[in-house]
Amino acid sequence: MESFAFIYMASHKLQAIMRPSLDKMRRIKRNSELIQETEYNQLALTFWTCLQLESDLIAELQLPPSGLLSYEDDMPHPNMSLLQGFDQRILDSYPGQLYLRTHLNRIHRMFYAPEDPAKPCKDKFRNVDLVSDAVSGMDWVAPSFAFREDDPPADDILAARLRAKYWGAQVITYRPFIRQILQFSHSLKNHASSPNFPSVSSEFRQDITAPAIHPKARTHGDIDPQVVELAKKGIKALIESTRAFHGLGDKRPIITNVFGTAHAQWGNLLILSAAFRDPILRTYVDEELLRTLFHKTIQFLRQSATATSALRTDMHILEGLQRDLFSYDPRTNSSFSIGTSAPGCYTPRPVSMAAPLQMPHSTGDQGYPRSMPHHLQMNSSYRQ
């Protein structure tokens, strides 16, 4: 909250500072030109830095947006060649971060935002495949940062941050298909013989083309294979998003939003745990890998959480879920012994995964109509 207060204040002041330059910036963006003046370049650099910091925090917490995102379509990217005194890898990584942030925001508003008939429909993702194609080709990133999806986690912080954001975008794209299957499995288990068999809801807007489980489906064999394939991609994305920083060693990574990253990894593991218990999705979740993800994520939460932090609660929930899944008590293992609850202390146990999963955020919470994740609701609501 403290960091958001400073970012929010900076974003408000920035909007006043950049107002006299907006026409110039819009013209540069419209003509696809590079900024040539240092003054305008500094303005663009400040804008995109503030926007990234604010967006990452709003994705995790119910906080009021500053309104900065409403200028996203008007602002050109900074001209990195005008910047002096920076390592080349830093200059190469920054545009990739901007591309992925813009891509994430487009996913939010194109897939999840309520349709506004008063606004033009140009430049919109209307198909799930188009969303993935926009990043999978690696055309958006410098060659030194390009990677294959089967590569191990990066061993330097700049590459790890890029991959974390890439996999976060893939999670948002494919997670709805995981939810469809989990919801269907729950309905099949609890309402198989009911004449009022619950239909599986979609998180996408009605004008988005995406495969879905047919309302008349009554067995797992009735599920469209394409839904299963997209859910499989979602599980891959959840795994890679969770372990994006695991190649950096055991020290706490230097990242701009520790709370958001740790909370997102917690949410990823909740979904992976539900998938691990699903009769269809369990095929795509390796048990040993899931154990490793639990171990490292709990360690990361312990590094990051204060005594009263929400991350401390996240950590206890994962410890309880770890025992539930693997009949394993981390307090008996020396690697978990530091900072764990003393014997006799209550550790919250997770809600049974037999219940329909309320999708946690890979970057935000739910609680909105049509099971819209919180960060999607927030991002769509502050795009005025």
C-alpha positions, 0 to 999 in steps of 0.5 A: 500500500505504501509503494502504491501511494507513491506510484499513484501520486507520481501518476497523477502529477505526471498527467498534469505535466504531460498534458501540454505535450499530448498533441505532440505525443499523439502525432508521433504515435499516429505517424509511427515515428521515433521520438527525437527530442530528449524532453519528449523521450524522458516524458515517454520513459516516465509514462511507461515506467509509471504505467507498468508499476501501477498496472502490476499493483492494481492487478493484485489489489482492489486499489483506485487507478490513477487514470494513467492507462487512459493515455496508453493509446496516445503515448509512443514508446521511448526511443532507447537510442537516446538514452545514455549510461545504460547497459545494452541488455537493459536497453534491449529488455525494456521495449520487451517489457512494454510490449508485454504490458501492452499485450496484457492490457489488450487481453484484458479489455478485448476479452473481458471488458464489457462491449461498448457499442459506441467505440470502434471495433478495430484492432481487437483480439476476436480469437484465442489463437490470435492472442497467442500468436501475438507473442509466440513468434518472439518478434517483440523481443531482442534476439538476445532475450528470445527463448523457446517455450521448453527452455529452462528458467532464465539465470539472469534477472532481466530475462527472468522478468521478461519470461515471467511476464510472457508466461503471465500473459499466456496464463490469462489467455488459457486459464479460462479453459482450465476453469471450464474443465474443472467446473464440468468435472465438479458438475459431473461429480455432483449433478450427473443424474440431475435433469438440471445439469449446470452448464459451464460458463465462459469468462470471455465476452460473447463476441469472442471466438473460443471453444467451449464445453457444449451444454449437452455434454454429460461425460468427459468424453464429450468435451471438445478436444480443443478445450483440453488442448488449450487447458493443457497450454494453460497448465504449461503456462501456470508452471512456467509462470510459477518457476520463472525466477527459479533459475536465479538461485535461492536469494530473494530476486530483485523485482519491482513488485514482490507482493504481486509476484508472490501472490500470483505464484500462490494463485498459480499453485491453487489452480495447479493443485485443483488440476492435479486432482482432476480426472482429465487435467491430472495427466498434464501435472507432474507430481514431482514437479508440483512438489518442487513448485510447492517447496520453492514457492513456500520458501519464496513466501517465507522470504517475502512475508512479514509477520502480519502480511497477507503473504504469510497467510498465503504461505500457511495455506500452501503448507496446509495444501501441501500436506493435503496433497502429499501427506507431507508436513514441512515442519519435519523437514529442515529446509522448512524449519526456519520460520514455520509455525511452532507445534500446536499453532493453527495452520489454515487448511485449504477448502476441498478441491472438490468444490468448484474452483473460484479461480485465483489470480495469476495476477488478480482475484475474482468476485465479479459477474461471469467469474471475471478475475479481479485484475481483469475487472479492474483493468477494464474498469479504469480504461475510460 
